[in-house]
Amino acid sequence: FLNWRSNPKCVKWVDSVYNQLTVEERIGQFFMLPAYTSGKDYNMDTVFGLIKRGKAGGVIFFKGMPEAQAIWTNRLQDSAKVGAFIAIDGEWGLAMRLDSTITFPRQMTLGAVGDNKLIYDMGREIGRECKRIGININFAPDVDVNNNANNPVINERSFGEDKYRVALKGLEYAQGMQDEGVLACAKHFPGHGDTDKDSHKELPQVIKSAGAIDSLELYPFKILFNNGVGSVMVAHLNVPSLDTTKNIAASLSSTITGGLLKTQMGYDGLVFSDALNMKGVAAAYKPGTVDSIAFMAGCDILVFSEDATKGIEKIKASLDSNCISQFEMEMRVKKVLAYKYNLGLNKKQRVALENLSADLNNIYGQNLRRKLFEQALTVAANLDSMLPFKEWNYNRVASLSIGNTGISQFQQHISNFAEFDLFNQAQEGNARELNALMDTLAKYNLVIIDLHGMVRAASRDYNVTDATRKFIEN
């Protein structure tokens, strides 16, 4: 992806297409529209019209069904003057956005997998599934270092708190997808791990020195950049040590995107903004305006543009007033076109509808999913080396499911190996209920507990109440 200038066929195609486009159509290549194929946010008729008129160069699909997305992808590719970028935010596979597809483990789970080759295999399988449904860009992997337990938006989307693990596993995932011809995207530059705010709702701030960011947050990006990851996504983060402009987001900062990323770090790949409808930037700027600011800052693709027409007008005005040079505009348009060539968009693309569901739920992918979860299973603590049970010398054994109604799947499974008396208890049980249950369980010489209803947020104690914790300890 990064060496397109050395391919004469690519350069010839890029030059030819560039010369056929109007100024507005060239600028339109920078815009990526949100696409909803069903539900209350359905907007495909509008998206289709904008793509057909050259007002956008691609779409990012959100929640929907595979068949509907495939049909619309064919319509979009048939109507586009230049083949369209078809993107998805699928960190744990298509299932992050599409019903009835394989859900691979989230990245924190993958952080516990010892064999990184399996993560490469997962990247290839996700890439294969993306290609099968016409997707050529997946906004993954997340290479944020998870160094703030109160982070409400990254959390289990990160491989963990160790920068080396994040870098190595992120690289395996990215290379797997790109070996299948699907563009990977390292995100969220310059690092979204050390925040306690959600950029979907407000503008988070990272308060640490530039040196600390360079040593920790930037490390995984450097590794992926040096090993050919084809794109990066810039976050809506305020980082005062990198740009002192008040309340400026990295995605809108020429100092961070144009200066640090492109000039200092020398990154020459495709630069995506994070979604421009997110309140981290949308609260301060109107649609169209925020697009043009992000573009002038250095973002090549403006993701989730809410007003592409207005954005094109504003970028064209910057070109006409020489705020951006003709030469720079030409180079940036040609870089986008070169990526399209390398993704096969120099030829018409069609998604075969036959056997689509079966192909997206193939046996190999399902078995790979199982292997990943098996390898990730971790014994977090093992007091007195009780596990595994080497000798079954317990007379009375109870299984207690907390936060689950009825018999849990875990209880069903362990009942295949021994006889258990089965109990369940709501997490919010009152003191009288818990005391009565304690009296009952006191008659057993082994109690195995499975806990349900937990949530991802450390700030909410993972939804484990004090009463439940004390009950388990007792």
N, C-alpha and C positions, 0 to 999 in steps of 0.2 A: 504493500500500500504506500509506503513512504518513498519508494524509488521510481515513481511513475515517469519522471523526466528521462530516464534511461531507456525507455521503451518507445522506439520510433512509431510503432503502430498506434500506441496510446496517444502520443503527442499529435499525430496526424489527425486522429479522430477528434480529439479535443479541439484542435484549431478549426476543423471543419464545422463542428457543432457551434462553437463560439461565434463564428462568422455568420451563422444562420439566425442567431437570436437577436431580437431587439434589445435595447438597453434595459427596458423594464423586464423582459424575460430573463436576461442575465441576472439581474438583481433578484428576481423571483426564485432563482435556484438556491438562495440562502434560507428560504423559509420552509419550515416543517409544521404542518397543520395537525391538530388533534383530530382523531377520527373515531367516531362511535357508531358501530354498525347496528345498534339496537338500544332500546330503553329510552328514558326521558331525555338523554343527551344526544340522541340520534341526530347526526348532522351531515350524512354522506352526500346528500344532494348538493349542499353548499360546497363541500370539499371537492366533489367531482367537478363542479363548475370552475372553481379556482385553479385546479390542476390543469383542466382543459385549456384555460385561458393563459397559462404560463405564469400565474400569480404565486405559485409555490413549486418547490422541487421535490417535495416528499411529504409523507404523513407518518405520524406515530399512532398506532392502533391501541385502543384501550379495551375495556371489558366487552366480551362478546362471545359468539360461537364460531368455531373454526370454519364451518361451511360458509357462513355469511361473510366472514373476513376474506376468504379465498375468492368468492364471487366479486366482491368489491375491489380486491386487489387486481383482478383481471380487467375490470372495467377501467380502473385508474391507469393501469399500464397501457391499455389500448388507446386511451385518450391523450396521454401525455406526449408532448412534443419531444421531450427528452425523458428517458426512462426514470421512474420515480424511486427515490429512497423510500423503502418500506421498513419502518422501525417498530420496535416493541421494547418495553421496559420489562425484561423477563429474567430477573436475577436468579430465580429458581426454576427457570424454564418457562415454556409457554403458559403453564398453569397459573402464573402470576397474573395473567390477563385473560386467558381463554379457558372456557369451560371444557370439561371432558378431555383433558390432556394430562400428561404425566407431571406430577409435582416432585421435583428434585429437592434435596435438602437445602435449607437456607445456609448462608455462608458461615454462620457461627457453628453450625453442626459440622460443616466441612472442615472447620478449623481443628476438629478432633480426629479427623481421618489421617491415619499415619502414612498411607500410600498415596503420594501426590499424583501418581500415574492415573489413579481412578478419577481424580479431578480433571485431568486432561481428557480422559475418556468421556466424562460428563460434558465438558466443553464441546467436544466433537459431536456428541449425540444431540445436545441442544442446538448446535449449529446445523446439524442435518435436519432436525425437525423444523427449524426456522426456514431453511431453504425449501423444504417440502411445501410450506404454506406461503412461499413468496416473500418472506422477510429477509432483508439483506443487512440489517443493522440491529444488534441487540445491545441495549445500554447496560452492559455488564462486562467485567465484574466491578463490584464495589471494593475499592482498595483503601477505604478509610480505616485508620487504626482506631480500634474501639477503646479509647482511653478516658472515657467519662461515663460512669455507670448510669448517670441520670439523663443520658442522651435519649430523647424521645423518638428520634427518626432514623437513627442508624442501627445501633443495638445489634440484633441478630443478623442484620444485613452485612456485618463485617466478619472477616475471618478470625478476628480476635484482637488482643491487645499487644501482641508481639509483632513489631514491624517486619521482621524477617519472614515470619510465617505468613503474614498478609501478602508480602511481596511475592513469595514463591508460589503460594496457592493461587493468587490472582494471575500470575504469569501462566500457570498451567491451564487455567480456565480460559484465558484470552487466546492462547496459542491453539487450544483445541478448537475453538470456534473459527478462528481465522484460517486454520488448516482445512476447514470445510467451506471456505469462501464467504464467511459471514463476518462483518466488521465488528470487532470488540471495541468497548469503550471503557477506559479507566475513569472512575469517578469517586468522589466529587472534589476536584482540584480547588484549592490547595490542601484540602483535608477537612472533613466534616465530623470527625470523631470526637473532638474535644469541645462540644457545645452542649448546652442543656435546653436549647430552644429548637423548634421545628420550623425550618425555612418555608414549609407550606403555609404557615400561619403568621410568621413574623420574620424579621431579619436577625439571625443569630450572630453572635460576636465571638471571635476566638481571641482571647487575651493571653498571648504568650509572645516571646521574643521571636524575631525573624530567625535567629540561630537555632532556637528550639524547634521551630517549624521545619527548618531545613533538615535537621537531624532526624526528626521523627516522622512528621506528616508527609513530607515530600519523598521520603525514602522509597516507598512502594512505587510511586509514580516514576521515579528515576529508573528503577529496575525495569518496569514495563516499557518505558520510552526507549531505553537502550536495547530492548529485545523486540522491537518492532510492533508494539501495539498501535493500531491504526488510527485511534481517535481518543479524545479525552473530553470529559464534561466538566465545565466550570461551575462551581457552586454559588448559590446566593448566600454568601457569608461576608460579614464585615470583619476585616483583619487589620486593625490599626497599625500593627508593626510592619505590614507590607504596603499599606496605602493609608496615609494620614487623613485623606479626605473624609469629612464627617459623613457617617452612615452610608458609605459607598459599598456596594456589593462587589465581590471579586468578579462576578460575571459582567459587571458594568464598568470595571476598572481597567483602563489602559495600562496602568502601572503593573497590575497583577497579570492580566490576560496577555496583553501585548508585550509588556516588559519582562516580567519574571518567567512566564511560561514560554513565550515564543522567542524572545531575544536571549535572556540569560541562560535558560535551560535548553535553548535551541530546538524546541519541539516543532516539527514541520508537518505533523499530522493534522487531521481534521479536528477542529475545535467546536464542540457543541456547547451552547448555553444550557443551563438547567431550564426546566419548564418556565416559560415567561408569564404564566398565569399564577404562579406561586406568590403568596403575599409578601415574601421576602423582598421582592422587587415591584410587584404589581400594585402594592399599596401606595407607592410613591410616584409611579409613572403610569400614564395612560397607555392602552394598547396602541401599537404602532410606534409611539415614542420610545418605549422601553426596548423594542426591537432594534431601532436605529442606534440607541446608545450602546447596546450589547454588541452590535456589529462594529461600530467605531472603536470599541474597546478591544476587539480582536476575535470575537466569536464568529466562526465561519457559517454555522448553521444555527438558526434561531428557532428553538424547539418550542412547540405549543404556542405559536403565534396566534393571537386573538384578533388581529387586524392586519393581515398581510398587505392589503391594498394600501393602507395608510403607511405601513412600514416601508414599502417600496417607494412611495412618494418622498418620504423623509430621507431615505438613503440616496435617492436620485438627486434631491436638492443638495445634499452634501457633496455629491460628485460634481454637480453643476457649479457649485461655489468653490471648488477646489479644496474643500476640507479633506477630501480623500482624492488621491491622484488617479488619473486614468490608468497608469501603469499598475498601481496596487490593486485597483478594482479588477483589471484584466487577470492578474496573477491569481487572485482569490477565486474568481469565477472558474478559471481553468483548473485550479486545484479541485474544486467540487466536481467538475466534469471528469477529471482524471479518476477520482474515486468511483464515479459511476461506471466508467469504463472497466476498472479493475473488479467491480462487483458484477460484471456481465451485462450492464445496462446499455451497452452499445447495441445489444440485440433485444428484440421484443421478448418479454417474459410472460409466461402463462403458467398458472397453477392448475394442475390436473385435479379435477374434482373426484374422480373415481378412487375409491379406497382411501380417501383422505383420513378419515377417522382411524382406520386400522393402521395406517402408516405412522400416524402421530402417537399411537399407543402400542408400538411394536414390543415384542417380547424382550429384545435386547435392552431397550430403554427401561422396561420394568425391572428386569433383573439387575441392571446397573444401579437403579435407585435402591433396590434392596441391599446390594453390596455396600453402597455408601453409608446407609443407615447402620448396617451391621458393624462396619469399621468404626463408626463414630460413637457407638455405645461406650460409655465411660463409667467406671465405678469411681464415684467421686470420693467416697470414704469407705473404709472396710475395717471397722473396729474389731480388734481381737481376731482378725483374719477369718471372720465368720463365713464369708463368701469365697468360693462356692461351697454349698453344703456337701461336704464329703461323706458324712455319715448321717443318715436320716434316723435319729434316735429321739425324735420328739413325739410325745404321746398325744398331746392335744395341740392342734394348730389352727389358728384363725387367720382369715384374710379380711382386711378392712379397707374399703374403698371410700375415700373422703372427697366430697364435692362431686359425687357421681350418683345418679339415680339408678337403682337396680344393680344388676350384676355387671361389672365392667369387663371389657375384653381381656384385661390383664388377669382378672380373677378366673375367667373362663379358661385362659391358657394354662395357668399354674395348676388348675384342677386336673389337668391331664397327667400330672406327675405325682400328686399326693392328694389325700383327702383333707379338705379344709371345711371349716364352718365359715360361711360367708356373711359379712356384715357391710352395711354402708351407712354413711353419716354425712349430712350437709355440712359445708364448711362453716356456716354461720350458726351452728348449733349452740344452744344456750348452756349455761353451766350445769343445770339439772340433767339435761340429756347426756352431756359429756361425762358427768360423774357416774350416771347409771351405766353408760357404755364401758367406762373404766372398770367398774365392779364386775361386769360380765367378762371382759377380756382378761381380768386378773386370774381367771381360772385356767388360762392357756399358758403353755410354756414356750410358745413361739407365736408372734403376731407379725404378719407381713402387711405393710400399708402401701396402697397406691393412691397418689394425690392428684386431683383433677381441678380444672377451673382456674389454672394459673394464667397470668398475663406477662407480657414482655417487659414491663416497666419496673426497674429497680426502685424508682421513686414511690411506687405503690406497693412495695414489698412483695412484688410478683403475685399479689392478690392472696397471699397466705396471711390469715389473721393471727393476732397474738394468741388468741384462744386456741386456734388449731396448732400453732407451733408448740405451745406449752403442753397441750394434750399429747402430741407426738413424743415430746421429750419425756413426759411422765411415763 
